[in-house]
Amino acid sequence: ELLHVARSDAGALPVQLAPCYLDDIVADIVPRFEPEIRSRAITLDLEGLQEARVMADAALVQRMVGVLLDNALRYTPRGGRIAV
């Protein structure tokens, strides 16, 4: 996944830039991880998440956030906390 993002950043893959909100992208992807978050009693702290309008490829940003959340879950011990 990160290699795909890196290739896009290097211009090897097309990027579709458009106005989007990073906080909405995160809010949209979090439900995908909720079953594992609950089953491992992990606290997901989204309090620091603020409205952030950017020009970006929303699909690529969503993939990147997904990779980051997946890694955070993989390396956070049961009962731990992940802050976004």
N, C-alpha and C positions, 0 to 999 in steps of 0.2 A: 504494500500500500504506500509506504513512504517513498519507495523507488518511483512509483507512478507520479507522486506529487513532485519529486525531485526532477523527473523528466519534464513535467509540465513547466516547472520553474525555469528549466534550462531552454525552453522553447521547442523541445522535441515533440510535445503534444499540444494540441490546440487548447487554449484557455478561453473560457467565455466570461469575461468580466462584466459585472452588472452590480448595481447597488444592492446590498443585502445587509442584514443585521446579524452580527456574530452571536448575540445573545439568543436570537431566534433559532439559529442553527444548532446551538448547544441544546436548547430546550427541545428541539425536534428529535435529537438523537438520544437523549438521556433515557427515554422509555425503553429503548432497545436493550439497555443494560440493567434495568430495574430488577428483573428476576434474580440475577446474580448478586446485585447489591443487597437485596433483601435476604437471600439465602445465606450470605456470608456476614450478615449483620454489619455492613459497612455504612458509615455515614457519608452521604454525598452532600457537600456544602456548596451551594450555589449562591450564597449571600454576596460574594464579591462580583458576581456577574451583573454587569451594567449594560444598558443599551449602547451599542457600538455599531454605527453605520459605516460600512466600508465598501470599496469597489473590489470585488473578488469573484472568483468562480465558486459559487455556493456549493456545488457538488464536490469540488476538490477540498474545500474547507471542511465539509461534512465528513469526508473520508479521513482527513487528517485528525479531526476531533475524535472520530471513532477509534483510530489507532491509539491516540493518547489515552482515551478512557479505557480501552482494552488493556493497554500496558499498565495503567494505574491499578486496575482491578487485579491484574495478574500478580503484581508485586506488593499489594497492600494486604497485610495479614487480616484474618478474620477479626471483626470488631473494630477495624481501623477506620480512618477518615481520609477522604479524598476531597480536596478543595479545588474548585474550578474558578 
